Amino acid sequence: MVSAIRFIQFGNPEVLNLETLSEQAPGQGEVWLEQEAVGVNFLDVTQRKGAVPIALPSGIGLEGAGRVAAVGAGVSNVRVGDRVAYATGPLGSYASARLYPAARLVRIPDSLSFDDAAAVMFKGITAQYLLKATYPVGPGTTILLYGGVAGGLGEIMVPWARHLGAIVIGVVSKQASVEKALASGCDEVLVFDAHSLASRVARITKGKMVDVVYDPIGRVSFQASLDSLRPRGLMVSFGASSGAPSAVELSTLNTKGSLFLTRPSLAAHTASVSEYQERAQDVLAAIGAGIIKPSVRASYSLADAALAHADLESGRSSGAIILKP
């Protein structure tokens, strides 16, 4: 039998329920995957709450790692026993085992544990497209990045951006996080204050401001982020943990220096199998080269998925979080 987290209505963490399901035979192009670890991401929280609508009833989760237990017809890229991970839909990673499209599995090396693979794949691919596709970060690029150490994504983006030659200004929510952010590789760290952020960025950059802002916070930080950009800089709004930003008048982008604004998503950057696999392999190469280092900050049993969500939302758990089936 299979244990899986499902929910039938949007709401608080308590809507997540552990259910027992039957094993299934993989169909055309599918595998039956026995999972060793499952990644928890803030997108899961927003889907559970209904801020990102999904059809109900539903499973939840987009990231996991385990071994291929059975393959369906037409599968040639993986075999039974292969160690694999994944970081895209269909939803349902919060489970001890599941069906999954074979083409979207990523084979992982023996040197990478299942726990680390489940903690790094979703965030790693996100970091990869943000740094290499959304804005081509390179030598001399100055970036402003929220959550330099508080989230698992920041722990990946900071060293990778530094490796690419960028100057990283981190933004944290409290003074206690400053030293950790500096230790993670940030060149400068600012404690967030919407009213003074842009002026402090101006002092650090000697008035030049930053080339790109990576802002997953949303409503409370959006205006300060825009004000921190150089003329023709890029505002990357890729999350809304404080709520969705207010609508932007196009004239605002003009008056602030012909700014660019984008709202990217993992789905749009992994829509094709080839693009998805290329980004995943770049993440694995970065891990192999020691550029980024997976780090599991908290581990919960699958049955405690609701507690993991509650701790993530409240800030009691930070960094990469996994569930263990």
N, C-alpha and C positions, 0 to 999 in steps of 0.2 A: 504493500500500500504506500501511497504518497501523501506527505504532509504539505499543505500549501496554504498561503495566506490569501484570502479573498474578502471582498466587501461589496455590500449591496446598496449603500448610500454614502454620500459625501459627509464629511464631518471630522470630529476629533479623532485622535489615534485609536480610541476604543471601537471605532467602526471596523477595524481590522480583525478578522476572525481566522483562527486556524481550523482548517477543514481536512478531512481525509478523503482522498480521491483514489481512483483505480489507475494502475499503470496502463499505458496506451502503446500500441504498436506504431512505429513511425511510418508515415506515408511517403509518397513521392517527394524526394528532395529533403526529407526530414531525418533527424536523429532523435533517439531517446537518450537524454543526458542525465546522468546521475551527478548531482551537484555537491561540491565540497564547501563552497563559500558563495555568498551573495552580497553584492554591493548595495549600499543604501545611499541614495542621492537626494538632494533637496527637491529635485523634480518629482520624486515619489510623493513627497509631502504635499506639493501643490496639486498633484493629481488626486490624492486622497481627499483633500479639502474641496476640490471642485474648481479651484482657480484655473487649472488647466483641464478643461472638460474631457472626459473619456466616457465611453459607453459602459453602463452598469447592467448587471453585476459583472465584476471583473477581478482578475488577478492584479498583481502590482509588481513593479520592479523591472528594470531594464538591463541589469548587469549581473553576471555570475561566472563561475568557473567550476569545472569538474571533468569527468571522464565520459567519453562516448560509450554507451552501453549497447546500443543497437542502431543500425542504419537502415533507412528505407531505400526503395528503388531509386536508381539514378544518382546515388551519392558516391562521389569518387574523391573528394578533397580531404575526407577524414575517414578513419577506420575505427573499429571497436578497440577501445583501450587508449585512444589518443587523449592527451591532456589538452583541454581547450578552454577558452574564455570568450565572452561576448559583451557588447555594450550598446545594443540597440534592441528595438522591439522584435517580435510582439511582446506585449506585457506578460508578466507572469514569472519573473525570476525568483520571487519569494516562495520557493518550493524546494523540497528535497530532491525532486526529479521532474523533468518536463520534456515535452516535445519542443524542438527548435529547428529553424531552417539551417541546413548544413552549410550553405554558402556563406552564412554570416558568422560562422564559428572561426575563431582565430587560434591556431595551434600555438601553444606556449612552450618555452624551453623547460627542461627539467630544473634549471637553476632558479626558476621563478615559482614560488609556492602558490598554491591555489588561493590562499588568503590574500597574498599580495596582488595576484592577478585580478581578483574580484574587487580589490580596493583601488586599482589604478586604471583599469581599461576605460571606463566611462569618462573619468576626469582627465585621463591622459589624452584621449582623442579630442576632448573639448579644448584642452590647452594647445594641442597641435594645430587645430584649425584656427584658433584665435590668434596664435603667434605667427602662423605661416600663411594663412589664407585671408582671414579677415583684415589683418594688417601685417605686411611683411616686415616683421621686426628684424633689425640688423644692427651693425656697429653704429653707435651714436644715437640710436632711437631712445627717446625718453618716454617711459610709460608711467601711468598712474594706475595702480592696481589695488582694489579693495580686498580685504581679507587675506593679507599676505601670509599669515600663518593659521588663522582661525579655521579655514576650510581646507579640505584635502586638495581642492583645485589650486589654491594659492601655493601650497607646498610643492606643487609640480611646476606651476608657471614661473615662479621666481627664479629658481636655478636654471630653468630652460631659457628664459629670457636673458639672463646674465650670460649664459653660454653663447647665445646668439649675438652678444655684444651690447645689449641694452643697458640703460641706466634705469633702475627700478625704484620708484617712490611708492612705498606701501602705505595703505591707509587701514588703520585698525580702530576698533570701537572703544578701547580702553587703554589706559597707560600701562597696565600690567602686561599687555601684549607687545609692547614696543621692543623690548630686548629679544624676545623670541623672533620677531619679524626681522630684526637686524641679523640675528644668528642664521636665519633662513637664507640670507643673501641680499636683502633689500639694501640699497645704497642710503636711502633716507626713509624714515617712518613718521607718519603724522597720525595723531589721534583725531578722529573725525569730529569736525564741528562745521556745520553747513555754512555758517556765516564767515568763517575765517579761512576755510580750506584753500580757496583760490589765491588769496593773498600770501599764504604760506608757501604754496607752490611757486608763486612768482618770486619770492625771496630765494628759494632753493635753486631755481633755474635762471636767476638773474634776469627775470622778466621775459624769458623766452617761452615759458609755459611748456606743456607736454605735447608730444605728437599724437598720443592715443590714450584714451581712458578706458579701462575695463571695469565696468560697473554692474555688479549683480544685485545691488541693493534696491534700486528703483526710486520710489517716490521721494524719500527724504534726501537722497544724495544727487538726484538728477541735475538740478540747477547748478550746484557746486561743481559737478563734473564738467558741465558745459563751460563754465567760467574758467576752468583750469586748462583749457585747450589753447594751443597756438592757432593763428589763422590757418585755415584749411586743415585743421586737425580732425581726428576721427573719434566720435563718441560711440563706444560699443556698449549698448545696454543689453545684457544677456541674462538678466534675472530680475526678480521683483520681490525680494524677501520682505521689503517694507511696504509692498503694494505697488501696483502699476504706476509708472510716471504719468503725469498729466499730459494731455495732447500738446504738441509743439507747433507753434505757428512757423511756417516756412520762412517768414521774414526774420524770425529770431536767429536762425542759422546764418542768414545773410549779415545781420548787424553785428554778430559776434565774430565775424571774420570768415565767411563762406565755409562754415563747418560742414562736415559730413556726419551722418547719423545712421546707424544700422542696428537691427535687432536680429542677430544670427541665431541659429538653432543647430543642434547636433544632427537632427533628422535631415536638414537640408544639405549638410556637409557629408553625409554618409548615405545618400539616397541610392547610389549605385554600389553594387558589390565591389567593384574595382576600386572606387574611391575610398570606401570603408576599409578595405583590406590594406590599401596603401597607407592610410593614416594610422591604422593599428600597427603595421609593421614599423613605421617611424617611431611610434611609442616604444615598442619592444627594443628597437635599436638604441633609443635614448637610455633605456634602462640598462641594456647591455654595456653601454659606454660609460655608465656611471653618471650621466648628466642629470637624470632624475632617479630618485630612490623611493620605491613604494614604502608606505608607512601606515600600518593599521593602528589607529588611535583607540578604537573601542570595538569590542566583539560581543554580540548578543546571540542567544539561541533564537532559532526561527520562531519559536513560540512567543518570544518576547519582542516581536516586531513592533507592537504598539508602544512599548517602553522605549525602543530605539528611536521611534519617531518623536515621542514626547521629549526625550533628552536632546535630540537634534534641534527641535524647534525652540527649546528653552535655552540652548547654549550650554547645557550641562555636559554634552559631548561635542567635541570639535575635531576637525580633521577627518580622515577616512574612517568610515564605520562599515562593519560587515555583520552579516547574520550567518550563523552556523546551523545548517539543517541537522 
